[in-house]
Amino acid sequence: MAQYSFIKSQGGVLLPATPDTVDFVSNKLKLGALLTADFKRVRNPAFHRKFFSLLNLGFEYWEPVGGTISPSEKRLLRGYVRHLASYAGSEDALSAVADEYFATVSSRRAANISTTKSFEAFRRWVTIEAGHFDVFQLPDGSLLKEPRSISFAKMDELEFNDLFKATLDVLWTFILSKSFTDQQAVENAASQLMGYAA
């Protein structure tokens, strides 16, 4: 069963508090639909909003680039090049051939791919990178990382605080360190965004 978060505003009106809730209310409910729910009051809704504000900040600063060849594919081929070079020598020449192969494969793949920026996919990636996931083995033997729910109602304040710090570290490492002087500046920007949204 899905969980959605709301904030009480003036006049007793409940407003969606997260992007998932906005999507549910806007796109999945018909006008006049009747809902029943068991409501729970969370301990720190401001911190929950700050978390989503941080995610939104990271999403806004992130610009997708390249990516038709995964880092694991590059590592595999680079390792194979080093292995061949240990037998045949001339690692520079083999690396040049590998780079040419990367360019050919990349252009072939790019012809069939259009990059779309998705907040949901971004949120899932950040949550997994922050270490908040479960691992499942699939029938083909591969492993699937599924992000755990980030619903504040499903974790205590201490666990949520750890998730917030890990998320800040992930966003700092991959995106925000290019635009901000330090992590405190990032938190300040997220707080300001939260203030504008309120």
C-alpha positions, 0 to 999 in steps of 0.5 A: 500500500502506498504512503503519501504525505500531506501538510495541513494548511490554513482552512484545514486543507491538506496539501501534498508534501512530496513529489510522489504525493503531488503526482498521486493527487494530480494524475491518479485521482479523479475529481470528486474521488473519495479516499479513506486513510489511516493518518499518522503524524510524523515527528519532523515534517520540516526535516522531511521537506528539507530532504526533498528540497535537497533532492530537488537542488541536486536534480536542478544542478544535474545535467545528464551527459554522455553515458552510452557506455557504462563505467563497468564496460569501460573498466572491463575493456581497459582491464582486457587492454592491460591484459593483452599488453602484458603479453604483446606490449604496446599498451598505448596502441591498444588503448588507442584502439579501445578508445576508437572502439568506445567512440564507434559503440557510443555513436551507434548506441546514441542513435537509438537513445534519447536522454530524459531527465527524470526526478523519480529515476534520480531519487532512486539513484541517490537513495541507492548511492546513499546506501539505503537499498535492498539487494535481490537476486534475479533468475538470471543470477544478476543482482538488483538494487531496489531503494528502500522507502524514504517515507519518514513514517517508515523510519525513526528520526535518527535513521532519517538523519543518517539518510539525509547526511548520506544523501548530502554526501552523494549529491556533493560528490557527484554534482554539487561540489562543482557549484558550491563552496562547501556542504553547509552552503548546499544545506543553506541553499536547500533551506532557502528552496524549502522556504520559497516552496512553503 
